[in-house]
Amino acid sequence: METIDISYLLLGVFYAILVIPILISLKLGLKNIRNIVISVVRMTVQLGLVGLYLEVIFRLNKWWLNLIWILVMLLAASGTVVRNAGLKARYFLPVSIAGLTIGIFGTGVILLGVVVRPQPPWDAAYVIPIMGMLLGNCMRGNILALERFYSSVTKREREYVTYLSMGASFREATAPFLREAMTPALAPTLSTMATLGIVSLPGMMTGQILGGSPPMIAIKYQIAIMIAIFTAIVVSIVVTLLLSMRIAFNKYRTLKKSIIWK
């Protein structure tokens, strides 16, 4: 079974459905019409260009070309993490790159090399979608974790200093804030895993079924990718937070606020 194509004409007509959220926004006075239009236009242009580029990558299917594309995605995601977390890029961009790299490559290589085993191993049809899913989820988790950790330490600095003054080590003093940062960062993925198949059919599984794969094969892929996503998120968040703490705190374990917030 081949996937049913969507004509450009019908897709263009479907844009008209955006009138509904726009009218609701106007009625509620949300003042986000400009953001809606910009977001839709950017999405269309970006996905269109990516689609053209991916067609070339999939046709050539060279390992070095696939790696370049993954690195481009990695740099873009790292910049988004630092920017949306409100941190200064000059200090925290390398940290974000390191955390995401370790998270997605460590998990992705195991998933692709041991479980999926595409032929050739760098097959773009497998490598790019899987690494993209890992990276997208890690990006969201890192944004939440970094923002929550440093905002909590900043707002509750007296509590943190009290822990240190009572003899707690740096690791012990920051542990409550690390737990507080990681819990909401992991919550969306855990909620998704707990309700898959009941509340929703995930994107990867749906895409494979639409592409003609038997449902059980699609399910096995979805289980594997969800395990990989969760593992990659945990690893990347821990690495990013621990590396960032080396920069954000001085030798006296005082938070260097001047280099944190933009």
C-alpha positions in Angstrom: 0.0 0.0 0.0 1.4 3.4 -1.0 0.8 6.5 1.0 -2.0 8.7 -0.5 -0.5 11.9 -1.8 -1.9 15.3 -0.9 -2.2 17.7 -3.8 -0.6 21.1 -3.4 -4.0 22.7 -4.3 -5.9 20.9 -1.6 -3.1 21.6 0.9 -3.3 25.3 0.0 -7.1 25.2 0.5 -6.7 23.6 3.9 -4.8 26.7 5.1 -8.3 28.3 5.3 -9.0 26.3 8.4 -6.6 28.7 10.2 -9.4 31.2 10.1 -10.9 29.3 13.1 -8.1 29.9 15.6 -7.5 33.4 14.3 -11.2 34.4 14.9 -11.0 32.8 18.3 -7.9 34.8 19.1 -9.5 38.0 17.9 -12.6 37.3 20.0 -10.5 36.7 23.1 -8.2 39.6 22.5 -5.1 37.4 22.6 -3.1 39.8 20.3 -1.2 36.9 18.8 -2.4 37.2 15.2 1.0 38.4 14.0 2.7 35.5 15.7 0.3 33.0 14.2 0.9 34.3 10.7 4.6 34.4 11.1 4.7 30.9 12.6 2.7 29.4 9.8 4.7 31.1 7.1 8.0 30.1 8.7 6.8 26.5 9.1 5.8 26.4 5.5 9.0 27.8 4.1 11.2 25.8 6.5 9.5 22.5 5.8 9.4 23.2 2.1 13.2 23.8 2.0 13.9 20.9 4.3 11.8 18.6 2.1 13.8 19.6 -1.0 17.0 19.1 0.8 16.0 15.8 2.3 15.1 14.5 -1.1 18.6 15.2 -2.2 20.1 13.6 1.0 17.9 10.5 0.6 18.8 10.1 -3.0 22.6 10.4 -2.5 22.6 8.6 0.9 26.2 9.5 1.8 27.3 9.0 5.4 29.1 12.4 5.5 26.1 14.2 4.1 23.9 12.7 6.7 26.3 13.6 9.4 26.5 17.2 8.2 22.7 17.5 8.4 22.6 16.0 11.9 25.2 18.5 13.0 23.2 21.4 11.5 20.2 20.2 13.5 22.3 19.8 16.6 23.6 23.4 16.4 20.2 24.8 15.7 18.7 22.9 18.7 21.5 23.9 21.0 21.0 27.6 20.2 17.2 27.1 20.8 17.9 25.5 24.2 20.1 28.3 25.4 17.9 31.1 24.0 14.6 29.7 25.3 16.1 29.0 28.7 17.1 32.6 29.0 20.8 31.9 29.4 23.8 33.7 27.8 24.9 31.8 24.7 28.6 32.7 24.9 28.9 30.7 28.1 26.2 28.0 27.8 26.1 27.2 24.0 29.1 24.8 24.2 27.5 23.1 27.3 24.2 22.6 25.4 26.0 21.2 22.4 27.9 18.7 24.6 24.8 17.6 26.5 22.7 17.1 23.3 25.5 15.4 21.5 26.2 12.8 24.2 22.4 12.2 24.7 21.4 11.7 21.1 24.5 10.0 19.7 25.0 7.7 22.7 21.4 6.5 22.5 20.9 6.8 18.7 24.0 4.7 17.9 22.8 1.9 20.1 19.3 2.0 18.7 20.4 2.1 15.1 23.4 -0.2 15.4 22.0 -2.9 17.7 18.2 -2.8 17.3 17.2 -1.4 13.9 20.4 -2.3 11.9 19.7 -0.6 8.6 21.7 -1.5 5.5 23.8 0.5 4.9 24.2 1.6 8.6 24.1 5.3 7.6 20.8 4.9 5.6 19.3 8.4 5.6 15.7 7.0 5.7 16.4 5.7 9.2 19.3 7.8 10.6 17.9 11.2 10.0 14.3 10.7 11.2 15.4 8.8 14.3 18.1 11.3 15.3 15.7 14.1 14.6 13.1 12.7 17.0 15.7 12.1 19.7 17.1 15.7 19.2 13.7 17.4 19.2 12.6 15.7 22.5 16.0 16.3 24.1 15.8 20.0 23.1 12.5 20.5 24.9 13.6 18.6 28.0 16.8 20.6 28.3 15.0 23.9 27.9 12.7 23.1 30.8 15.5 21.7 33.0 17.9 24.6 32.5 15.3 27.3 33.0 13.8 25.6 36.1 17.1 24.9 37.7 18.6 28.3 37.4 15.4 30.2 38.1 14.9 28.1 41.3 18.5 28.6 42.5 18.2 32.4 41.8 14.8 32.8 43.6 15.7 30.5 46.5 19.4 31.5 46.9 19.0 31.9 50.6 17.9 28.3 50.9 20.8 27.1 48.8 23.3 29.1 50.9 21.7 27.7 54.1 22.4 24.2 52.9 26.1 25.1 52.4 26.4 26.9 55.7 25.0 23.8 57.5 27.8 21.7 56.1 26.2 20.3 53.0 28.5 19.6 50.0 27.9 21.3 46.7 26.3 18.2 45.4 24.0 17.9 48.4 23.1 21.6 48.3 22.1 21.5 44.6 20.4 18.1 44.7 16.9 19.5 45.6 17.1 22.0 42.7 18.3 19.3 40.3 15.3 17.1 41.3 13.0 20.1 40.9 14.4 20.8 37.4 14.3 17.2 36.1 10.8 16.3 37.3 8.9 18.7 35.0 11.4 18.1 32.1 10.7 14.4 32.2 7.0 14.6 32.9 5.7 15.2 29.3 7.6 12.1 28.0 6.5 10.0 30.9 2.9 11.0 30.4 3.2 10.3 26.7 4.6 6.8 27.3 1.9 6.0 29.8 -0.9 6.9 27.4 0.4 5.7 24.1 -2.1 3.6 22.2 -5.0 4.6 24.5 -5.1 8.4 24.2 -3.2 8.8 21.0 -1.3 7.1 18.2 2.2 8.6 18.1 3.6 10.3 15.0 6.2 7.7 14.1 3.8 4.8 14.4 1.1 6.6 12.4 3.6 7.6 9.7 4.7 4.0 9.3 1.2 2.7 9.1 0.2 5.4 6.6 3.4 4.3 4.6 2.1 0.7 4.4 3.9 -1.0 7.3 2.0 -3.7 9.3 0.8 -2.3 12.6 2.9 -4.6 14.7 6.1 -3.6 13.0 5.1 0.1 13.5 4.4 -0.7 17.2 7.8 -2.3 17.7 9.6 0.7 16.2 7.5 3.1 18.4 8.4 1.2 21.6 12.1 1.3 20.7 12.1 5.0 19.8 10.2 5.9 23.0 12.7 4.0 25.2 15.5 5.7 23.2 13.9 9.2 23.6 13.4 8.8 27.3 17.0 7.6 27.8 18.4 10.3 25.6 16.5 13.0 27.5 17.7 11.9 30.9 21.3 11.6 29.8 21.4 14.9 28.0 19.7 16.8 30.8 22.1 15.4 33.4 25.2 16.1 31.3 24.0 19.6 30.4 23.2 20.6 34.0 26.4 19.2 35.5 28.5 20.9 32.9 26.7 24.1 33.2 27.1 24.1 36.9 30.9 24.2 36.4 30.5 27.5 34.7 27.6 29.0 36.6 29.2 28.7 40.1 32.5 30.1 41.2 35.1 28.3 43.4 33.2 29.5 46.5 30.0 27.8 45.2 28.3 31.1 44.7 26.0 31.5 41.7 27.5 33.9 39.1 24.3 35.6 38.1 26.2 38.0 35.8 27.0 35.2 33.3 23.7 33.4 33.5 20.7 35.5 32.5 20.6 37.5 29.3 
